[in-house]
Amino acid sequence: MPQSHLKLKYKTIGPFLFVDKISGINTHAPDTGKPGLVEMLQEELKQTLFVASRLDKGTSGALAFALNVEAAQKLTKKFENHEVRKKYIFLTHKEHKLTTLEHHSLIYKDGNLPMSDRKSSNPNSTTLFNFLKEVGPYFLWEAQPRTGKPHQIRLHAEDCGIPVLGDSEHGGKPFYRLCLHSQELQFELDGNNYLHTSPQPVWIHALPEKDLQLFECLYKRQCLLEIPHIKSDCLRWVHRELEDYRIDQFGEQFWVYWYKKDNPTEEDLKLFESLSHTLDCNGWVREMINRGIHGEKSRIWPIGKPETRWTASENGIHYQFRSDQGMSPGLFLDQRENRKWVLNHSKKQKVLNLFCYTGGFTVNAAIGNAAETCSVDVSQNYLEWTQENMLLNHIDLKNGLHQFWEADSLFFLRSCIKKGRKFDVIICDPPSMGRSKEGVFQIHRNLPELLEGCLKCLEPEGQILLSSNYEAWTLEDLQKHVFAYRNIYPIEILPTPPASYDFELPSEPPLMKSLIIKRR
């Protein structure tokens, strides 16, 4: 179970814990190995939580858990007796001639599918609806369920002819998400009044769907995570939620990785200007061309008046960022937890950082009191950048403990094998494809030779941190390549720390695959 670098956001009042659930995550685990929100919180808090009510996976908003059995039993009874005041808001694409509705029906299950019989003479569910306002082409309603049946609001909204936007199961028009939000929870217990109001969702604003999708990404992270010192720290705002781009924030500037074949339109750039106002910082939009296919230089567009070079921190460690060198500003945030692992496993170790790029792993190894570090990259510019990052963190480069080699990593490993040079920790994060004077490196073709070289250069009890963003492979594919060496070398495979929750949720497959190979 992952432990996120960024802490989950919650508040405790008495014996209850209140959260703002995001759309797209289950209240609790739907299957083994796919933790829900309660399991994530339990792992972080290191204590058991008790579920008294649930929200559907697509529904966002206010949710309460109990911290002990007694409180859970009391709150469950409150829900059963309909003594908990629940207020929801939702959008619909259908206009209704009335502004107030009260609906009753018999809700039952046909297999696993909740159904509503509005003609039943024995209804078991009641919902009050109040029209609030028009939101662009849609209509905003408030729903107050008087009972707590599965899918009750969604079923009753469908019965009333105002299906929830995005609810394809119950007559709603397709949308990027289910537009149903638990706005408020209130109950009295043991003489105390408990009230939790959730931040309003972004879809209550009359914006184009493309704009809403971007700001939904920000909203989800702001609801899910305690985000500290964002003007000096680093965070991923958009991961794989959107097809055309991803967005990171590096301290006082943000960075858009633009993957679409066409250039950003004027409308796109205006959207990023709006993002700039929301984040209160400037940024860059970088075209992410395929270097193996395209020969032209990647283009870049400024948003506001960004700096060409600036600094920011991650886990208290400082890095320099550049917009004028390469397609990334200098740090891959999906390696955040792996860098922390290197920091914690480098003491008195000889550390080799292959394909070192700007030396993030090297900096962490040095701060972690490595006996020595060796950074290897084909680019002298990146090696100099690595040294800049080390100096930024007051690391002594004159004590002879840190070496920098401008070389192809495969060539360097061959040289180490000839000389009998070995390391305790090897960081191996190769690109999917890279060029050097030695030739073209392609991970699907060259990984066996790379692994062989790393294993031959590894000390007994040494460890290799191996990772890859090659999208054609899964983590299982990467493991199969390593398993092929178990009969040749005495090794075991260990998991790496999962990426923080600003990347994938625990139930989602990671884009960046990584593992630790330990030599026994």
C-alpha positions as CSV (number, residue, x, y, z in Angstrom):
1,M,0.0,0.0,0.0
2,P,1.5,3.3,-1.0
3,Q,2.5,6.1,1.4
4,S,2.2,9.4,-0.4
5,H,4.8,12.1,-0.1
6,L,1.9,14.6,-0.3
7,K,-0.3,14.0,2.7
8,L,-4.0,13.3,2.2
9,K,-6.3,16.1,3.3
10,Y,-8.8,15.5,6.1
11,K,-10.1,17.1,9.3
12,T,-11.1,15.4,12.5
13,I,-13.9,16.7,14.7
14,G,-14.4,14.6,17.8
15,P,-14.6,10.9,16.9
16,F,-15.2,11.6,13.2
17,L,-12.9,12.2,10.2
18,F,-14.3,14.3,7.4
19,V,-13.0,14.4,3.8
20,D,-13.8,15.8,0.4
21,K,-14.0,12.7,-1.8
22,I,-12.9,13.2,-5.4
23,S,-14.7,11.8,-8.4
24,G,-13.1,8.7,-9.7
25,I,-12.2,6.9,-6.5
26,N,-14.2,4.4,-4.6
27,T,-15.2,5.0,-0.9
28,H,-13.6,1.6,-0.1
29,A,-11.8,-1.1,-2.0
30,P,-14.0,-2.6,-4.8
31,D,-11.5,-5.5,-5.4
32,T,-8.4,-6.9,-3.8
33,G,-5.4,-4.9,-4.6
34,K,-7.4,-1.8,-5.5
35,P,-7.6,0.3,-2.4
36,G,-10.3,2.9,-2.0
37,L,-10.3,6.2,-0.1
38,V,-10.8,4.6,3.3
39,E,-7.8,2.2,2.8
40,M,-5.6,5.1,1.6
41,L,-6.5,7.1,4.8
42,Q,-6.0,4.1,7.0
43,E,-2.5,3.5,5.6
44,E,-1.5,7.1,6.1
45,L,-3.1,7.4,9.6
46,K,-1.9,3.9,10.7
47,Q,-5.3,3.3,12.3
48,T,-8.7,1.7,11.5
49,L,-11.5,3.8,10.1
50,F,-15.1,2.8,10.1
51,V,-17.4,3.4,7.1
52,A,-20.9,4.7,8.1
53,S,-21.9,5.9,4.6
54,R,-20.6,5.8,1.1
55,L,-20.5,7.8,-2.1
56,D,-20.6,6.3,-5.6
57,K,-17.2,6.3,-7.4
58,G,-18.2,9.1,-9.7
59,T,-19.8,11.3,-6.9
60,S,-17.6,13.8,-5.2
61,G,-17.9,15.8,-2.0
62,A,-18.5,15.6,1.8
63,L,-18.0,12.2,3.4
64,A,-17.5,11.1,7.1
65,F,-15.7,8.2,8.7
66,A,-15.8,7.2,12.3
67,L,-12.6,6.8,14.4
68,N,-13.9,4.1,16.7
69,V,-16.6,1.4,16.8
70,E,-18.9,3.2,19.2
71,A,-19.0,6.4,17.0
72,A,-19.5,4.3,13.9
73,Q,-22.5,2.5,15.4
74,K,-24.1,5.7,16.5
75,L,-23.6,7.4,13.2
76,T,-24.8,4.3,11.3
77,K,-28.0,4.4,13.4
78,K,-28.4,8.1,12.6
79,F,-28.2,7.3,8.9
80,E,-30.7,4.4,9.3
81,N,-33.1,6.7,11.2
82,H,-32.7,9.4,8.5
83,E,-31.4,11.9,11.1
84,V,-28.4,13.0,9.0
85,R,-29.0,16.1,6.8
86,K,-27.5,15.5,3.4
87,K,-27.5,18.2,0.7
88,Y,-26.3,17.4,-2.9
89,I,-26.0,19.5,-6.0
90,F,-26.1,18.3,-9.6
91,L,-26.3,19.4,-13.2
92,T,-28.8,18.2,-15.7
93,H,-29.1,18.8,-19.4
94,K,-32.9,18.7,-19.2
95,E,-35.1,21.7,-18.4
96,H,-38.1,21.2,-16.1
97,K,-41.2,23.3,-15.9
98,L,-41.3,23.0,-12.1
99,T,-38.7,24.4,-9.6
100,T,-39.6,22.1,-6.6
101,L,-40.1,18.4,-6.7
102,E,-40.7,15.7,-4.2
103,H,-40.2,12.1,-5.5
104,H,-41.0,8.7,-3.9
105,S,-40.2,5.3,-5.3
106,L,-39.4,1.7,-4.5
107,I,-35.7,1.2,-5.0
108,Y,-34.6,-2.4,-5.4
109,K,-31.8,-4.4,-7.0
110,D,-32.1,-6.4,-10.2
111,G,-29.0,-8.5,-9.7
112,N,-26.4,-5.9,-8.9
113,L,-28.2,-3.1,-10.7
114,P,-30.3,-0.6,-8.6
115,M,-33.7,0.0,-10.1
116,S,-36.5,2.4,-9.2
117,D,-40.3,1.6,-9.4
118,R,-42.0,5.0,-9.2
119,K,-45.5,3.4,-9.5
120,S,-45.0,1.2,-6.4
121,S,-47.6,1.5,-3.6
122,N,-44.9,0.7,-1.1
123,P,-42.1,3.3,-1.8
124,N,-39.0,3.1,0.4
125,S,-37.2,6.2,-0.7
126,T,-37.8,10.0,-0.8
127,T,-35.9,12.9,-2.4
128,L,-36.6,16.6,-2.4
129,F,-35.4,18.6,-5.5
130,N,-35.0,22.4,-5.7
131,F,-34.0,24.2,-8.9
132,L,-31.1,26.7,-8.2
133,K,-30.1,28.3,-11.5
134,E,-29.0,27.9,-15.1
135,V,-25.3,27.2,-15.8
136,G,-24.6,27.8,-19.4
137,P,-26.7,25.2,-21.4
138,Y,-27.3,23.2,-18.2
139,F,-29.5,23.4,-15.1
140,L,-28.2,23.3,-11.5
141,W,-30.4,21.5,-8.9
142,E,-30.2,20.8,-5.2
143,A,-31.2,17.3,-3.9
144,Q,-32.0,16.4,-0.3
145,P,-32.4,12.7,0.1
146,R,-34.7,11.8,3.0
147,T,-33.6,8.2,2.8
148,G,-30.3,6.5,1.8
149,K,-30.8,3.9,-0.9
150,P,-28.2,3.0,-3.5
151,H,-28.1,5.4,-6.5
152,Q,-31.1,7.1,-5.0
153,I,-30.5,10.7,-6.3
154,R,-29.5,9.4,-9.7
155,L,-32.5,7.2,-10.0
156,H,-35.0,9.8,-8.7
157,A,-33.5,12.5,-11.0
158,E,-34.0,10.1,-13.9
159,D,-37.6,9.4,-12.8
160,C,-38.3,13.2,-12.6
161,G,-36.9,13.9,-16.1
162,I,-33.8,15.7,-14.9
163,P,-31.1,13.0,-15.2
164,V,-27.6,13.9,-13.8
165,L,-25.2,15.2,-16.4
166,G,-22.6,12.5,-17.1
167,D,-24.7,9.7,-15.7
168,S,-25.0,7.4,-18.8
169,E,-26.4,4.6,-16.6
170,H,-29.5,6.7,-15.7
171,G,-30.3,8.8,-18.8
172,G,-27.7,11.6,-18.4
173,K,-26.0,13.2,-21.3
174,P,-22.3,12.1,-21.7
175,F,-19.9,14.4,-20.0
176,Y,-16.3,14.3,-18.7
177,R,-17.5,13.2,-15.2
178,L,-20.6,12.5,-13.2
179,C,-21.9,16.0,-12.1
180,L,-23.2,15.0,-8.7
181,H,-21.6,16.5,-5.6
182,S,-22.2,15.9,-1.8
183,Q,-22.3,19.5,-0.7
184,E,-23.1,19.2,3.0
185,L,-23.3,16.7,5.8
186,Q,-24.8,17.6,9.2
187,F,-25.9,15.6,12.2
188,E,-26.2,15.9,16.0
189,L,-24.7,13.4,18.3
190,D,-24.2,13.3,22.1
191,G,-25.1,17.0,22.3
192,N,-22.6,18.1,19.6
193,N,-23.5,19.5,16.2
194,Y,-21.3,18.2,13.3
195,L,-21.2,20.0,10.0
196,H,-19.0,19.6,7.0
197,T,-19.4,21.6,3.8
198,S,-17.4,20.6,0.8
199,P,-15.8,23.1,-1.7
200,Q,-18.1,23.7,-4.7
201,P,-17.1,21.7,-7.8
202,V,-15.7,23.4,-10.9
203,W,-18.7,22.4,-13.1
204,I,-21.0,24.9,-11.4
205,H,-19.2,27.5,-13.6
206,A,-20.4,28.2,-17.1
207,L,-17.1,27.3,-18.9
208,P,-16.3,25.2,-22.0
209,E,-15.9,21.5,-21.2
210,K,-12.2,21.6,-22.1
211,D,-11.6,24.4,-19.5
212,L,-13.6,22.5,-16.9
213,Q,-11.5,19.4,-17.4
214,L,-8.3,21.3,-16.7
215,F,-9.6,22.9,-13.6
216,E,-11.1,19.6,-12.5
217,C,-7.5,18.3,-12.3
218,L,-6.5,21.2,-10.0
219,Y,-9.7,20.8,-7.9
220,K,-9.1,17.0,-7.4
221,R,-5.6,17.5,-6.1
222,Q,-6.6,20.4,-3.9
223,C,-9.4,18.3,-2.3
224,L,-7.3,15.1,-2.0
225,L,-4.0,16.5,-0.9
226,E,-2.5,18.9,1.6
227,I,-0.4,21.0,-0.8
228,P,2.4,22.7,1.1
229,H,4.4,25.8,-0.1
230,I,3.5,25.3,-3.7
231,K,5.3,28.5,-4.7
232,S,8.6,26.9,-3.7
233,D,7.8,23.2,-4.1
234,C,7.0,20.9,-7.0
235,L,3.7,19.3,-8.0
236,R,2.0,17.5,-10.9
237,W,-1.4,19.2,-11.6
238,V,-2.4,17.2,-14.7
239,H,-1.2,13.7,-15.3
240,R,-3.0,11.3,-17.6
241,E,-6.4,12.8,-17.1
242,L,-6.1,14.8,-20.4
243,E,-4.9,13.5,-23.7
244,D,-3.2,16.6,-25.2
245,Y,-1.0,17.7,-22.3
246,R,0.4,17.3,-18.8
247,I,1.2,20.0,-16.4
248,D,3.8,20.3,-13.6
249,Q,4.5,23.2,-11.3
250,F,8.1,23.9,-10.4
251,G,8.0,26.5,-7.6
252,E,7.0,29.9,-9.1
253,Q,6.5,28.6,-12.6
254,F,4.4,25.9,-14.3
255,W,5.3,23.8,-17.3
256,V,2.9,22.4,-19.9
257,Y,4.1,19.3,-21.8
258,W,2.2,19.7,-25.1
259,Y,1.7,16.3,-26.8
260,K,-0.8,17.2,-29.5
261,K,0.5,17.2,-33.1
262,D,-1.0,20.6,-33.8
263,N,0.4,23.8,-32.2
264,P,-1.6,25.2,-29.3
265,T,-4.4,27.4,-30.6
266,E,-5.1,30.9,-29.4
267,E,-7.9,29.4,-27.4
268,D,-5.5,26.9,-25.8
269,L,-3.1,29.7,-24.9
270,K,-5.9,31.7,-23.3
271,L,-6.8,28.7,-21.2
272,F,-3.2,28.5,-20.0
273,E,-3.3,32.2,-19.3
274,S,-6.4,31.5,-17.1
275,L,-4.4,28.8,-15.4
276,S,-1.6,31.3,-14.8
277,H,-4.0,33.6,-13.0
278,T,-5.4,30.7,-11.0
279,L,-2.0,29.5,-9.9
280,D,-0.7,33.1,-9.6
281,C,2.5,32.2,-11.5
282,N,3.9,32.3,-15.1
283,G,4.8,29.3,-17.2
284,W,5.9,27.7,-20.4
285,V,4.2,25.4,-23.0
286,R,6.8,23.0,-24.5
287,E,6.1,21.0,-27.6
288,M,6.9,17.3,-26.9
289,I,8.1,16.1,-30.3
290,N,9.3,12.5,-31.0
291,R,13.0,12.9,-31.2
292,G,13.3,9.6,-33.0
293,I,11.1,10.7,-35.9
294,H,11.3,14.5,-36.0
295,G,14.4,16.4,-36.8
296,E,13.1,19.9,-36.1
297,K,13.7,21.7,-32.8
298,S,10.9,21.6,-30.2
299,R,9.0,24.8,-29.9
300,I,8.1,26.6,-26.7
301,W,5.5,29.3,-25.9
302,P,5.7,31.6,-22.8
303,I,2.6,32.2,-20.6
304,G,3.0,35.6,-18.9
305,K,6.6,36.6,-18.4
306,P,8.3,33.5,-17.1
307,E,12.0,33.3,-16.2
308,T,14.3,31.3,-18.4
309,R,16.1,29.9,-15.4
310,W,14.8,29.5,-11.9
311,T,15.0,27.3,-8.7
312,A,12.5,25.3,-6.7
313,S,12.6,22.6,-4.1
314,E,11.5,19.0,-3.7
315,N,11.6,17.3,-0.3
316,G,13.7,20.2,0.9
317,I,16.3,19.8,-1.8
318,H,17.0,22.6,-4.3
319,Y,17.1,22.2,-8.1
320,Q,17.7,24.6,-11.0
321,F,15.2,24.6,-13.8
322,R,15.7,25.8,-17.4
323,S,13.4,26.5,-20.3
324,D,16.2,26.9,-22.8
325,Q,17.7,23.4,-22.7
326,G,15.8,20.2,-23.5
327,M,12.1,19.3,-23.5
328,S,11.9,19.0,-19.8
329,P,12.8,21.9,-17.4
330,G,15.1,19.6,-15.4
331,L,13.3,17.2,-13.1
332,F,10.9,14.3,-13.6
333,L,8.5,14.5,-10.7
334,D,7.3,10.9,-11.1
335,Q,10.7,9.9,-9.6
336,R,10.1,12.0,-6.5
337,E,9.7,9.0,-4.2
338,N,12.6,7.1,-5.8
339,R,14.9,10.0,-5.2
340,K,13.9,9.9,-1.6
341,W,14.7,6.2,-1.6
342,V,18.2,6.9,-2.9
343,L,18.6,9.6,-0.2
344,N,17.8,7.0,2.5
345,H,19.9,4.2,1.0
346,S,23.2,5.9,0.1
347,K,25.0,6.3,3.4
348,K,28.6,5.0,3.0
349,Q,27.6,3.5,-0.4
350,K,29.4,3.8,-3.8
351,V,26.6,5.2,-6.0
352,L,26.5,5.1,-9.8
353,N,23.9,7.2,-11.6
354,L,23.6,6.2,-15.3
355,F,21.8,8.4,-17.8
356,C,22.0,10.9,-15.0
357,Y,20.4,13.8,-16.9
358,T,20.5,16.8,-14.4
359,G,21.7,14.7,-11.5
360,G,18.6,14.6,-9.2
361,F,19.5,11.1,-8.0
362,T,23.2,12.1,-7.6
363,V,22.2,15.1,-5.4
364,N,20.1,12.9,-3.2
365,A,22.9,10.3,-2.9
366,A,25.4,13.0,-1.9
367,I,23.1,14.5,0.7
368,G,22.5,11.0,1.9
369,N,26.2,10.8,2.7
370,A,27.3,8.4,-0.1
371,A,30.9,7.3,0.1
372,E,31.2,8.4,-3.5
373,T,29.0,9.2,-6.5
374,C,29.6,8.7,-10.2
375,S,27.4,10.5,-12.7
376,V,27.3,9.3,-16.3
377,D,25.6,11.0,-19.3
378,V,26.4,11.6,-23.0
379,S,25.8,15.3,-22.6
380,Q,28.4,17.5,-21.0
381,N,25.7,20.2,-20.7
382,Y,23.7,17.9,-18.4
383,L,26.8,17.0,-16.4
384,E,27.5,20.7,-15.8
385,W,23.8,21.1,-14.8
386,T,24.2,18.2,-12.4
387,Q,27.2,20.0,-10.8
388,E,25.1,23.3,-10.6
389,N,22.4,21.3,-8.7
390,M,25.0,19.9,-6.3
391,L,26.5,23.4,-5.7
392,L,23.0,24.7,-5.1
393,N,22.8,22.3,-2.2
394,H,26.2,23.2,-0.8
395,I,27.8,19.9,-1.8
396,D,31.6,20.0,-1.9
397,L,32.8,19.1,-5.4
398,K,36.5,19.5,-4.6
399,N,36.8,16.6,-2.1
400,G,37.2,13.9,-4.7
401,L,34.1,12.0,-3.8
402,H,32.1,13.0,-6.9
403,Q,32.9,12.0,-10.5
404,F,31.3,13.1,-13.7
405,W,31.7,11.1,-16.9
406,E,30.7,12.3,-20.4
407,A,30.1,8.8,-21.8
408,D,27.5,6.4,-23.2
409,S,26.2,4.4,-20.3
410,L,26.7,1.0,-22.0
411,F,30.3,2.0,-22.9
412,F,30.9,3.1,-19.3
413,L,29.6,-0.2,-17.9
414,R,31.9,-2.2,-20.3
415,S,34.9,-0.1,-19.1
416,C,33.9,-0.7,-15.4
417,I,33.7,-4.5,-16.1
418,K,37.2,-4.5,-17.6
419,K,38.6,-2.6,-14.7
420,G,36.7,-4.6,-12.1
421,R,35.0,-1.5,-10.7
422,K,31.8,-2.1,-8.7
423,F,29.1,-0.1,-7.0
424,D,26.8,-0.6,-4.0
425,V,23.8,1.3,-5.6
426,I,23.2,1.8,-9.3
427,I,20.5,4.1,-10.6
428,C,19.4,3.1,-14.1
429,D,16.7,5.2,-15.6
430,P,17.3,4.9,-19.3
431,P,15.3,6.8,-22.0
432,S,13.1,4.8,-24.3
433,M,15.3,6.0,-27.1
434,G,18.6,8.0,-27.1
435,R,21.4,8.9,-29.4
436,S,25.2,9.1,-28.7
437,K,28.4,8.8,-30.8
438,E,28.3,5.1,-29.9
439,G,25.0,4.7,-31.7
440,V,21.2,4.7,-31.0
441,F,20.0,3.3,-27.6
442,Q,16.5,1.7,-27.7
443,I,15.3,0.2,-24.5
444,H,13.3,-2.6,-26.0
445,R,16.5,-3.8,-27.8
446,N,19.3,-2.8,-25.4
447,L,17.8,-3.5,-22.0
448,P,19.3,-7.0,-21.7
449,E,22.9,-5.7,-22.3
450,L,22.2,-2.8,-19.9
451,L,21.0,-5.2,-17.2
452,E,23.9,-7.5,-17.7
453,G,26.4,-4.7,-17.3
454,C,24.7,-3.3,-14.2
455,L,24.6,-6.8,-12.5
456,K,28.3,-7.4,-13.3
457,C,29.2,-4.0,-11.8
458,L,27.1,-4.6,-8.6
459,E,28.7,-5.4,-5.3
460,P,27.3,-8.3,-3.2
461,E,24.2,-7.1,-1.3
462,G,24.2,-4.2,-3.8
463,Q,20.9,-2.7,-5.3
464,I,19.9,-1.5,-8.7
465,L,17.0,1.0,-9.0
466,L,15.7,0.3,-12.5
467,S,12.9,2.4,-14.0
468,S,11.4,3.1,-17.4
469,N,8.7,5.3,-18.9
470,Y,8.5,3.1,-22.1
471,E,4.7,3.1,-22.7
472,A,4.7,-0.2,-24.6
473,W,5.7,-2.0,-21.4
474,T,3.8,-2.6,-18.2
475,L,5.5,-3.2,-14.9
476,E,5.1,-6.9,-15.4
477,D,7.0,-6.6,-18.7
478,L,9.9,-4.9,-17.0
479,Q,9.9,-7.6,-14.3
480,K,10.0,-10.4,-16.9
481,H,13.2,-8.9,-18.3
482,V,14.8,-8.9,-14.9
483,F,13.4,-12.4,-14.0
484,A,15.5,-13.8,-17.0
485,Y,18.6,-13.2,-14.9
486,R,17.5,-15.0,-11.7
487,N,19.2,-18.3,-12.8
488,I,22.4,-16.4,-13.6
489,Y,22.8,-14.0,-10.7
490,P,21.6,-14.4,-7.1
491,I,19.0,-11.6,-7.1
492,E,15.6,-10.7,-5.7
493,I,13.2,-8.1,-7.0
494,L,11.7,-5.6,-4.6
495,P,9.1,-2.9,-5.1
496,T,10.0,0.8,-5.2
497,P,8.0,3.4,-3.4
498,P,4.9,4.3,-5.5
499,A,4.6,7.7,-6.9
500,S,2.8,10.3,-4.8
501,Y,-0.9,10.8,-5.1
502,D,-0.5,13.7,-7.5
503,F,0.2,11.0,-10.1
504,E,-1.7,7.7,-10.2
505,L,-4.1,6.6,-7.5
506,P,-3.2,3.3,-5.8
507,S,-5.7,1.4,-8.0
508,E,-4.3,2.7,-11.3
509,P,-1.4,1.2,-13.3
510,P,1.7,3.5,-13.2
511,L,3.0,5.2,-16.3
512,M,6.5,5.1,-14.8
513,K,7.5,1.5,-14.1
514,S,10.3,0.9,-11.5
515,L,11.7,-1.8,-9.3
516,I,14.7,-2.6,-7.1
517,I,17.0,-5.5,-8.0
518,K,19.0,-6.6,-4.9
519,R,22.0,-8.9,-5.2
520,R,22.1,-11.5,-2.5
